[in-house]
Amino acid sequence: MATALPVLSYRDAKAAPHAFTAALHHALSTVGFFQLSDIQSVVPTWERDWDAAFDASQAFFALPDADKRAIRMEENRHFRGYSGVAEEVTAGKRDLREQIDLGPDSHPIVPYPPSSSHPIEKSLYGPNQYPSQIPSFAGAIQAYRATCEAISRDLVELIGASLTPTPELFTSLFDPPSEDQPCYSRMKVVRYPGVVDGIEGLGVGPHKDGGGLTLLAQDGTGGLQVQSWNGKWEDVQPIPYALVINVGQVIERMSASLYPATTHRVLPPPSSRISIPFFFCPPLATPVIPLVQDQLHPHLRETAKPPDAVSEVPKGDLHEEVFGRSAWRGVTRSHAVTWRRWYGEWDTLGGPVVVK
């Protein structure tokens, strides 16, 4: 059964921020997901940038397998690049999807091989891999990414304002300490091929996102399901050019669990499905310190109680005091081949899970 997620207007976020903030608080404290519409009215290039990103993605996935594997992740020690169907693992099971993992383009700041003088999680900083066969790919994805980052910063500001009279306590989480340590915001370009003969499983299994805020662009195929807080799985109906948005475990922790990260999954679609998730995250070295009661709005101090939500994912699955540690654990447990090639000999923080 399809569920009608709350639909919030980006135009209202700009024109009527107080009313938008109230609606945002209600969505995040009762559902954990919402759809953001009317983006074109604020960002005149939105639909063009969306179409360009999806066109570039379609062109990549249409390439021969050998061309896609020319940028395979295992060749990149920063966990960027292409993974084929059933190569990524979520909740101990192989995902029926192929994808390119991307992050902030930056120079490596941790030498290789790693040593105890450098936190291993900062090995996640480094350059992306882009397909040379599609010259437009990098520019299209970078333009789309820049818009998602701007939208994310607006939303984080409003989330902070919904929780505390000093929202900078919240928004400062996403302030880079230097140019070489930007926000570690990952994104994926994903194709779900549908049911794959000989392989059982989901497009992606039940999980909670480990970052701050997720902005998902999807085509009209469907397949995304949200686990409502009573435990039922609900289909999410795509809306053209609208983003599906949810908080991850960073905001769950920072909000003292007032805004829980909601569990979700993707069913194998009847036909090929393209999606582009963007995960807005803090810099890797950022401490994630929960707001305390005295820092909340007075009306939240009396009534605030973390909602009881049924989930197939353990509570606090990726909670860490420093964001980079949870990011490293999340990435390395999903990409066993890359981790074993580059870090299996040294890493004591992360590593793959057992595939069921």
C-alpha positions in Angstrom: 0.0 0.0 0.0 1.3 3.4 -0.9 1.7 5.9 1.9 1.3 9.6 1.5 4.4 11.1 3.1 4.1 14.7 4.2 4.8 17.0 1.2 6.5 20.3 2.2 7.2 23.1 -0.2 10.7 24.5 -0.7 9.0 27.8 -1.8 7.3 27.9 1.7 10.7 27.3 3.3 11.9 30.6 1.8 8.7 32.6 1.9 7.2 31.4 5.3 10.1 29.8 7.3 8.2 29.8 10.6 5.3 27.8 9.2 7.6 25.6 7.3 9.6 24.9 10.4 6.5 23.8 12.3 5.6 21.4 9.5 9.1 20.1 9.3 9.1 19.4 13.1 5.8 17.5 12.8 7.1 15.4 9.9 10.4 14.5 11.5 8.9 13.7 14.9 6.0 11.6 13.6 7.2 10.0 10.3 10.9 10.7 9.8 10.4 11.2 6.1 8.9 13.8 3.8 8.9 14.9 0.2 10.1 18.4 -0.8 8.3 19.9 -3.8 8.3 23.3 -5.6 12.1 23.3 -5.8 12.0 24.8 -9.3 10.4 27.9 -7.9 13.5 28.6 -5.8 16.2 27.0 -8.0 15.3 27.9 -11.7 17.8 25.3 -13.0 16.5 22.4 -10.9 14.6 20.4 -13.5 17.3 20.9 -16.0 20.0 19.8 -13.5 17.8 16.8 -12.5 17.3 15.7 -16.1 21.0 16.1 -16.9 22.0 14.0 -13.9 19.5 11.2 -14.8 20.5 11.3 -18.5 24.2 11.0 -17.5 23.3 8.1 -15.2 21.3 6.3 -17.8 24.2 6.7 -20.3 26.7 5.2 -17.8 24.6 2.2 -17.0 24.1 1.5 -20.7 27.8 1.1 -21.1 29.4 -2.4 -21.6 30.3 -4.1 -18.3 34.0 -3.7 -19.0 33.7 0.1 -19.5 31.8 0.4 -16.2 34.4 -1.7 -14.4 37.1 0.6 -15.6 36.3 2.8 -12.6 35.5 -0.1 -10.2 35.7 0.8 -6.5 38.3 -1.8 -5.5 40.9 0.3 -7.5 40.3 3.3 -5.2 41.4 3.3 -1.6 38.8 6.0 -0.8 35.9 3.8 -1.5 34.8 5.7 -4.7 33.7 4.1 -8.0 31.6 1.4 -9.5 30.1 -1.6 -7.8 28.2 -4.3 -9.7 25.0 -6.0 -8.8 25.3 -8.0 -5.5 28.7 -6.5 -4.7 27.5 -4.1 -1.9 26.1 -5.6 1.3 23.4 -4.1 3.5 22.2 -5.8 6.7 24.3 -8.8 5.9 22.7 -9.4 2.5 23.8 -8.5 -1.0 22.0 -5.6 -2.7 20.5 -6.1 -6.1 21.8 -2.9 -7.6 24.7 -1.5 -9.4 26.1 2.0 -8.6 28.8 4.6 -8.6 29.8 5.8 -5.1 31.0 9.5 -5.0 32.1 11.9 -2.3 33.6 15.4 -2.0 36.4 15.7 -4.6 39.4 16.4 -2.4 43.1 15.5 -2.0 44.0 12.5 0.2 45.1 13.7 3.7 46.1 10.3 5.1 49.2 8.6 3.6 49.2 5.0 2.6 49.7 2.6 4.2 47.9 4.1 7.2 49.7 4.5 10.5 48.6 5.1 14.1 49.4 8.8 13.8 46.5 9.3 11.3 42.9 8.3 12.1 42.1 5.7 9.6 38.7 7.1 8.9 40.2 10.1 7.3 41.3 7.8 4.5 37.8 8.4 3.1 38.9 11.8 1.8 40.2 11.6 -1.7 39.2 12.0 -5.4 36.2 10.5 -7.2 36.3 8.3 -10.3 34.3 9.5 -13.3 33.6 7.5 -16.5 35.8 8.9 -19.3 33.4 7.5 -21.9 30.7 10.0 -20.9 32.4 13.5 -21.0 29.2 15.2 -19.6 29.0 12.9 -16.5 31.2 14.7 -14.1 29.8 18.2 -14.8 26.2 17.0 -14.6 26.7 15.2 -11.3 28.8 18.1 -9.8 26.1 20.6 -10.7 23.4 18.4 -9.2 25.4 17.8 -6.1 26.0 21.5 -5.5 22.3 22.2 -5.6 21.6 19.3 -3.1 24.2 20.7 -0.8 22.6 24.2 -0.9 19.1 22.7 -0.2 20.6 20.6 2.6 22.1 23.6 4.3 18.8 25.4 4.2 17.0 22.4 5.7 19.6 21.9 8.4 19.2 25.5 9.4 15.5 25.1 9.8 15.9 21.7 11.6 18.2 23.5 14.1 15.6 26.3 14.5 12.9 23.7 15.2 14.9 22.2 18.1 16.8 25.0 19.9 16.8 28.8 20.3 20.5 28.7 19.5 20.4 26.8 16.1 24.2 27.3 15.6 24.7 24.6 18.2 23.2 22.3 15.5 24.3 23.9 12.2 28.0 24.2 13.3 28.1 20.4 13.0 28.3 21.0 9.2 31.0 23.7 9.2 34.3 22.4 7.6 37.4 23.1 9.7 39.5 23.6 6.6 39.4 23.3 2.8 41.1 20.0 2.8 38.5 18.5 5.3 35.1 19.3 3.7 31.8 18.0 4.7 32.0 14.2 4.0 28.8 14.2 1.9 28.5 11.0 -0.1 26.2 10.4 -3.0 25.4 7.4 -5.2 24.2 7.0 -8.8 22.2 3.8 -8.6 20.4 1.4 -11.0 18.2 -1.4 -9.7 17.9 -3.9 -12.5 14.8 -5.6 -11.2 14.6 -9.3 -10.3 17.9 -11.0 -11.1 17.8 -14.7 -12.0 19.7 -16.9 -9.5 20.0 -14.1 -6.9 17.6 -13.7 -4.0 17.3 -10.5 -2.1 16.1 -6.9 -2.1 17.3 -3.9 -4.1 18.7 -2.7 -0.8 17.9 -4.3 2.6 16.4 -2.6 5.6 18.7 0.1 7.0 18.9 3.5 8.6 21.1 6.1 6.9 24.3 6.9 8.9 24.7 10.5 7.9 22.9 13.8 8.6 20.2 14.3 5.9 19.4 12.2 2.9 18.0 13.8 -0.3 16.8 11.1 -2.7 15.9 11.8 -6.4 14.2 8.8 -8.1 12.5 8.1 -11.4 8.8 7.1 -11.5 9.3 3.4 -11.2 8.8 3.1 -7.4 10.1 0.4 -5.0 11.2 2.5 -2.0 9.5 1.4 1.2 9.5 3.1 4.6 9.0 1.2 7.8 6.3 3.1 9.7 6.9 3.4 13.4 4.2 0.7 14.0 6.4 -1.7 12.0 4.4 -1.9 8.8 6.2 -1.4 5.4 4.7 1.3 3.3 5.3 2.1 -0.4 6.5 5.7 -1.3 4.9 7.1 -4.4 7.3 9.1 -6.5 6.4 12.7 -7.3 8.1 14.2 -10.4 11.1 16.5 -9.5 10.4 16.2 -5.8 13.1 14.9 -3.3 12.3 12.3 -0.7 14.1 13.4 2.4 14.9 11.7 5.7 17.2 12.2 8.6 20.1 9.9 9.3 21.7 8.7 12.6 23.8 11.9 12.9 20.7 14.0 13.3 19.0 11.3 15.4 21.9 11.5 17.8 22.3 15.3 17.7 18.5 15.8 18.3 18.7 13.5 21.4 16.6 11.0 19.4 13.7 13.5 19.0 14.1 13.0 15.3 14.7 9.3 14.8 16.3 7.9 11.7 13.5 5.9 10.0 14.2 2.4 8.6 13.7 1.9 4.8 14.4 -0.5 2.0 14.0 -0.9 -1.8 12.2 -3.8 -3.3 13.4 -5.2 -6.6 11.4 -3.2 -9.2 9.5 -4.8 -12.1 11.8 -2.9 -14.5 15.0 -0.9 -14.2 14.9 1.9 -11.7 17.4 4.8 -11.4 17.9 6.8 -8.2 20.4 9.4 -7.0 20.7 9.7 -3.2 22.7 12.5 -1.7 23.8 12.1 1.9 24.6 15.5 3.6 27.1 14.8 6.4 29.5 16.6 8.7 33.3 16.7 8.2 34.9 13.4 9.3 36.6 14.9 12.4 33.3 16.4 13.8 32.2 15.4 17.3 28.5 14.5 17.4 27.3 15.8 20.8 23.6 15.5 21.5 21.7 18.5 22.5 20.8 18.5 26.2 17.4 19.4 27.6 18.4 22.9 28.6 19.4 23.6 25.0 16.0 22.7 23.6 13.1 25.1 23.1 11.2 25.4 26.4 8.1 23.8 24.9 10.2 20.7 24.0 11.8 20.4 27.4 8.5 19.5 29.0 7.0 17.3 26.3 10.1 15.9 24.5 10.3 12.2 24.6 11.9 10.1 21.8 9.2 8.3 19.9 9.0 4.5 20.2 9.6 3.2 16.7 9.5 -0.4 15.6 12.5 -1.1 13.4 14.4 -4.1 11.9 17.6 -2.1 12.5 19.1 -1.9 16.0 18.8 1.4 17.8 22.0 3.5 17.6 23.3 1.2 14.9 26.0 3.8 13.8 26.1 6.2 16.7 29.7 7.3 17.4 31.1 10.4 19.3 33.1 11.3 16.2 31.2 11.2 12.8 34.2 9.8 10.9 34.2 6.6 12.9 30.6 5.9 12.1 31.2 6.8 8.4 34.2 4.4 8.3 32.2 1.6 9.9 29.3 2.1 7.6 31.3 2.2 4.4 33.7 -0.6 5.2 31.1 -3.1 6.3 29.4 -2.8 2.9 32.4 -3.1 0.6 34.4 -6.1 1.7 36.6 -6.5 -1.4 37.8 -2.9 -1.3 38.4 -3.0 2.5 40.4 -6.3 2.3 42.5 -5.0 -0.5 43.5 -1.8 1.1 42.9 -2.0 4.9 42.3 -5.5 6.1 45.8 -5.9 7.4 45.7 -2.7 9.6 42.1 -1.8 10.4 40.7 -2.4 13.9 37.7 0.0 13.6 35.7 -1.2 10.6 35.5 -4.2 8.3 32.8 -6.2 6.5 29.9 -8.0 8.1 29.2 -11.7 7.5 27.0 -12.2 4.4 23.9 -14.3 5.3 
